[in-house]
């Protein structure tokens, strides 16, 4: 059997998700279940394998490894669902920003209550350490002058690992989320002012014209939006009146739902803004899917394949639901004796 048979070929965008998933699974299982095997390999006559096994065993017996594993699994429990949802094919920018904001708030709550959050986490670390005879103590590396890493002055092992591992990892994750989605937040949230559910929940019945005009000017200067200030104001007023008295359950809550309920003939500018928001790239997952497909198609045996054929095969691979069945192809050839197929 081929070694890859039965396995899912994933694109590069899934590697981070896999790392987080494996950290969670290792933490839920026994991270030291292979300790006996490593100890046995460490006694082999093969010096290289034995040395590697001893180094790995020494690493996993380190308390820092155990704390880092639990912290990664805890933060990964928040980030992994977000990663899966952001890679969905039908994800729009406004909905994605809401998901990012929820995850960011959850991490910030952990950061504000770091002592309480890490205490529960460290209790699990201590239980695992006791089962595997790992000393729970503060590392002895405090010196008067430290040049290459932080020299934390703490009174307990729990406090040391909280300020040296838990808090920095939380801060890094929160900062990365803010940096990655900052531009998306500004653009998408301004267009989301026109989403009917947002209009109703705002309660004011109006939209800040300055914030909306700024995003219109950005895309207007890029040549993708044709509007005037007067037409934008009139369309916005009519759009607000259209949804002001409607039931909240009936109002669209996402950009994709809003564009389906927005008559293009009556609201051309608003329809165009929804269209722009619907195609804003949330992540690079979709582009990386095409890279994975090309890697499978452009093999050594197909090195002379032309661009037209490569594009056709890639589209068939990415969108298999659009490919007609063999029976339909045979029927088309049967109807057309010349061999052409519509």
N, C-alpha and C positions, 0 to 999 in steps of 0.2 A: 504494500500500500504506500502511496506517495506520502511523505512526511507532512504535507500541508493539507491532505485530504480531510474533509470534515471541519476545517478551521475557517474562520471568517477573515478574509483579506481586508484589512482596515487601512484607511489613509493615514497620513502623518498627523492629521488633526486629532486622532483618537489616542495618541500616545500619552498625552498628559492625563486624559481621562482614565486610561488604563493604569497609569502609575498610582493615581488617587484610589482607584478601585482596588488594586492589589494591596495598597497600604491598609485599607479598611478590612479586607479579607484576612490579611496576615494578623492584624490586631485581634479580630474576632476569633480566629483560630489560635492555636498555640504557636507563637513565633519561635519556640525552642523545640519543636517536635522533631527536628533533624539533628539535635545536639549529639545524640549517640552516634549517628552516622559520621558527623564531623570528627568526633573523638576517635572513631575507628580509622578514618582516613588519615588522621594525624599521626597514626602509628605505622603507616605504610612505609615500605622501603623506597618507594618513589619520592625522592626528596622534594621535588617541585610540588606535587600534589599534596604531600604532607604539610609542607610549609604554608601553602595557600589555605588548607583546611584549618590549621592552627590559627592563622591570622583572622580568618572569618569567625572562628569560634570565640576568639578573644574580643572581637568587635561586638558580636551579639550579646556577650556577657557583660558588656559595658552598660552602666546605668543610663548614660547619655543616649545610647541607641534606643533603649526601651522608652525613655521619655519622648524622644523625637518621633518614634513610631506612633505613640498614642496621640501626640499633638497633631501629626500629619493626618491621622485618621479622623480626629475631631474636626479639624478645619476642612478636610476633604469631604466630610459628611454634608457640609454646607455648599461647597463649591461643585461637587460632582453632579448633583441634580441640575444646577445652573448650566454646567458644561453640556449635559445631554440635551437640555431644552434649547440652548442657543444653537445647536447644530441641526435643529429641525429644519426641514425644507420650507415650511410655510410660516416661518417666523418673521414678523414685521418689527421695525425698529422701536416703535412705541411700546409694544408688548414686551420686547426684550429689555428695554430700559427699566420697565417695571420689575422684571425678574431680577435684574442686576441690583436695583435699589433695595429690594427685599433681602437679597443675600448680603449686601453691604451693611444694612441695618443690623442683621443678625450677628455679623462679625464685630461691628462696632459695639453692640451690647455686650459681647464677650470681652471686648477690650476695656469697656468701662467697669465691668465687674470681673476683672482679671483674677483677683484673689479668690473669689468665690468659685469661678469657673474652673480655675486650675486646681483648686483643692479637691474637687470631685474627681478630676482627671488623675491627680497624683495619688489618690487613694487606690485607683485601679492599678496604677504603676507599682505601688507598694505590694499589692496582692500578688501580682505576677512575679515581682522580684523575690518575694518570700518563697514562692513555689519552686523557684529555680536557684535558690541560694545565692542571690545577688545582693551585695551590700548596698543599702540605701544610705549614702552619705555624700556630703559635699566634696567635690573634687579638690585635692590639695594642690592648687596651682596659683595661689595668691602670692604675689610678690609686691615689692614696693613700687616697681616701675614695670609697666606692661606696654610693649610696643606693637605687637601683632594681633592682639585680640583684647576684648574688654576685660577689665580686672574688677569683677563684681565683688563688692564687700557685703556679704550677707551672713545671716546668723543660722540658717538652716538649709538643708538640701532642697526642700520645697521652694523656698524663696529664691534660691540660686537658679534652679531650673525654670522658674517662672519668669525671671527677668532676663535670663540668658537664652531661652529657647521659645517659650510660649508667647511672650509679648512681642519679640522681634518677628516671629513668623506671622502673627496676626497683623502687625503693622505693615509688613511687606505685602501681604495678600490684599489688605484694604487699599493700600497705595496703588498697587497694580490695577485693581478694579477701577479706581478713580482715574488713573492715567489712560487706561485702555478705552474707556467709554466716555471720556469728557466731551469730545466733539459730537459724538452720537447723542449725548444727553442734551446738549444745547440745541441741536437741530431738531431732533425728534420731539422733545418736550414742547417746543414752540409750535410745531405742527399739531401736536396732540391737543392744543387748546381748542381745536375745531372738532375733535371727536365728540359726538353727541353726548355720550355718557359723561365725559369730562365737563361739558358745558352744564349739564344738569347738576352734577355734584358740586360745581363751583358756586352755584346759587346766585351769583351776581347778575347773570343774564347778559353779560358783556364780555368782550375779549379785548385785552390790552392791544391797541392798534400799533404801538411802538414795537412790541416784541414780534408781532406778526409781520409788520412791514420790514423788519430787519432780515428775516429769513426769506421774504419775497425778493428783496433787493439782492441778496446773495445769489439766488438762483436766476433772477432776472439778468444780472450782469453776466452770468455764465451762459446766457442764451437758451435756457431750458424752460423759462417761464415768461409769458407775455401778459402783462397786466398794467393797469393804471391805479393810482391811489384811490380815485373815485370809484372805479369798478370794484376794487377790493373791499372798500367800505360798504358799498351797497350789497354786495354778495354776502358779506359777513352778517349784516343786519338781517337779511332775508333768511340766511341759514340758521341764525339763532332763533328767530320767530318760528321757523319750521319745527324745531325740536323742543322749544321751550315748554309747551303744554302737553307733550306726548308722555306716555308712560315710561318710567325709567327702565323697566324690564324689556321694553321694545326698542330702546335706543341702542345703536351699535356701540361697542366698547373698544374695538380695535380699528386700526387703519384699514385692514382688509374688509371688515364688515362695513365701515363707513363708505369706502369707495363703491361698494356694491349698492348702497342706498342713496348715493349722491347723483342726481340727474346731471349729466355733463352739459346738456344744453342750457340749463338754468344757472349752474354754478361752475363755469369753466375754470376759473382760477382756483377755487377750493378743490375741485376734482383733480386738477393738476398737482396741487400740493399733496393731496392724499396719494397720488400716483408716485410722486417723488419719495414720500416717506415709505411707501410699500416696497420700493426697490433699493432703499439704503442698505448697503451690506453690513449686517450685524457682526458677522465673523468671516474668516477666510475659509471656513469648512467647505463651502460649496465649490470654491475654486480648487481646493486641495483634493476633492473627490475626483475632479477631472484629471489631476496629476496621477492619482493612483490608477485611474482607468487607462491612461496613456502608457503607464509603465507595464500594464498587462498586455496591451495591444501591440505596442511597438517593440516587438521582439527581434532577435537576430534573423529569424526566418522571414520577417516582414520588413527588413531594413530598406527595401526599395519601394515600399508602398507610397502612393501619392497622397497629397494632402486631402483631396476630396474623399477618397476611400477611408482614410484615417478618421476624418471628421464624421463620416457616416457610421463607422463602426463604434466610435466613441459615443455618439448619440444613442445608438442601439444599446450600448452597455449601461449608460447612465439612466436612460428612460426605457426600460424593458416593457413597460405597459403600453408603449406606442408601437411596438413591433408586432406586425400581424402574425397570426399563427401559420404554421406550414400548410394547413388545409386551405386557409384563405389565399395564400400565395399560389397554390396549385389550382384553385378555382379560377383565379385571375388569369393564369397562363392558359387554362383550358378555354376560357371565354375568348381570349385573343390568340388566334392560331399563329400570328406572326411572332409571338414570343414577347411582345411588349406587356408591361404590367403597370396599371395606373396606380 
